[in-house]
Amino acid sequence: MNDNSSEKRDIKRRKLRKITEFSAGIPILAICLLVSPLLNGFTTDFDQVNFSSVIFYIFGTWGIFIILAIFMARLLTNGVDEN
């Protein structure tokens, strides 16, 4: 019985660790996705830049990351409550 409970505990810890590692990579992905259109706006001609699509992209990406952060917070909170 002791081995079975320790295996379940180890599985829960591994799952929580994977979620934590994934959530640590979210800011890096966000920086990469949000900086690229800003740099592109400064490196191309002003005639070619469609600022409305850049603004839509930035705020759309920002919104997706907010939803992803809420989802990850719930996963991490559920993992902590079970222990």
C-alpha positions as a Markdown table, in Angstrom:
| # | Residue | x | y | z |
|---|---|---|---|---|
| 1 | Met | 0.0 | 0.0 | 0.0 |
| 2 | Asn | 2.8 | 2.3 | 0.8 |
| 3 | Asp | 4.4 | 1.8 | -2.7 |
| 4 | Asn | 1.1 | 2.6 | -4.4 |
| 5 | Ser | 0.6 | 5.9 | -2.5 |
| 6 | Ser | 4.2 | 6.9 | -3.2 |
| 7 | Glu | 3.7 | 6.2 | -6.9 |
| 8 | Lys | 0.5 | 8.3 | -7.0 |
| 9 | Arg | 2.3 | 11.1 | -5.2 |
| 10 | Asp | 5.3 | 10.9 | -7.6 |
| 11 | Ile | 2.9 | 11.1 | -10.6 |
| 12 | Lys | 1.2 | 14.1 | -9.1 |
| 13 | Arg | 4.5 | 15.8 | -8.5 |
| 14 | Arg | 5.7 | 15.1 | -12.0 |
| 15 | Lys | 2.5 | 16.5 | -13.5 |
| 16 | Leu | 2.7 | 19.6 | -11.4 |
| 17 | Arg | 6.4 | 20.0 | -12.3 |
| 18 | Lys | 5.6 | 19.7 | -16.1 |
| 19 | Ile | 2.8 | 22.3 | -15.8 |
| 20 | Thr | 5.2 | 24.7 | -13.8 |
| 21 | Glu | 7.9 | 24.3 | -16.5 |
| 22 | Phe | 5.4 | 25.0 | -19.3 |
| 23 | Ser | 4.1 | 28.1 | -17.5 |
| 24 | Ala | 7.7 | 29.4 | -17.1 |
| 25 | Gly | 8.1 | 29.3 | -20.9 |
| 26 | Ile | 5.0 | 31.4 | -21.6 |
| 27 | Pro | 6.6 | 34.8 | -21.0 |
| 28 | Ile | 9.5 | 33.9 | -23.3 |
| 29 | Leu | 7.0 | 32.9 | -26.1 |
| 30 | Ala | 5.0 | 36.1 | -25.4 |
| 31 | Ile | 8.1 | 38.3 | -25.8 |
| 32 | Cys | 9.0 | 36.6 | -29.1 |
| 33 | Leu | 5.5 | 37.0 | -30.5 |
| 34 | Leu | 5.0 | 40.6 | -29.4 |
| 35 | Val | 8.4 | 42.0 | -30.3 |
| 36 | Ser | 8.4 | 40.8 | -33.9 |
| 37 | Pro | 5.7 | 43.1 | -35.2 |
| 38 | Leu | 7.1 | 46.0 | -33.4 |
| 39 | Leu | 10.5 | 45.5 | -34.9 |
| 40 | Asn | 9.0 | 44.9 | -38.3 |
| 41 | Gly | 7.2 | 48.3 | -38.0 |
| 42 | Phe | 10.5 | 50.1 | -37.5 |
| 43 | Thr | 12.5 | 48.2 | -40.2 |
| 44 | Thr | 10.1 | 48.5 | -43.1 |
| 45 | Asp | 8.8 | 51.6 | -45.1 |
| 46 | Phe | 5.9 | 53.4 | -43.5 |
| 47 | Asp | 3.9 | 53.0 | -46.8 |
| 48 | Gln | 4.0 | 49.2 | -46.4 |
| 49 | Val | 3.0 | 49.0 | -42.7 |
| 50 | Asn | -0.6 | 48.4 | -41.9 |
| 51 | Phe | -0.8 | 49.7 | -38.4 |
| 52 | Ser | -4.4 | 48.5 | -37.8 |
| 53 | Ser | -3.4 | 44.9 | -38.4 |
| 54 | Val | -0.3 | 45.3 | -36.2 |
| 55 | Ile | -2.5 | 46.7 | -33.4 |
| 56 | Phe | -5.0 | 43.8 | -33.9 |
| 57 | Tyr | -2.2 | 41.3 | -33.8 |
| 58 | Ile | -0.6 | 42.7 | -30.6 |
| 59 | Phe | -3.9 | 42.9 | -28.7 |
| 60 | Gly | -5.1 | 39.6 | -30.0 |
| 61 | Thr | -1.9 | 37.9 | -28.9 |
| 62 | Trp | -2.0 | 39.7 | -25.6 |
| 63 | Gly | -5.6 | 38.4 | -25.0 |
| 64 | Ile | -4.6 | 34.8 | -25.9 |
| 65 | Phe | -1.8 | 35.0 | -23.3 |
| 66 | Ile | -4.2 | 36.3 | -20.7 |
| 67 | Ile | -6.5 | 33.4 | -21.3 |
| 68 | Leu | -3.6 | 31.0 | -21.3 |
| 69 | Ala | -2.3 | 32.5 | -18.0 |
| 70 | Ile | -5.8 | 32.0 | -16.4 |
| 71 | Phe | -5.9 | 28.4 | -17.6 |
| 72 | Met | -2.4 | 27.7 | -16.2 |
| 73 | Ala | -3.2 | 29.3 | -12.9 |
| 74 | Arg | -6.2 | 27.0 | -12.5 |
| 75 | Leu | -4.1 | 24.0 | -13.4 |
| 76 | Leu | -1.4 | 25.0 | -10.9 |
| 77 | Thr | -4.0 | 25.8 | -8.2 |
| 78 | Asn | -5.7 | 22.4 | -8.6 |
| 79 | Gly | -2.4 | 20.6 | -8.4 |
| 80 | Val | -1.5 | 22.3 | -5.2 |
| 81 | Asp | -4.9 | 21.7 | -3.6 |
| 82 | Glu | -4.8 | 18.0 | -4.2 |
| 83 | Asn | -1.6 | 17.6 | -2.2 |
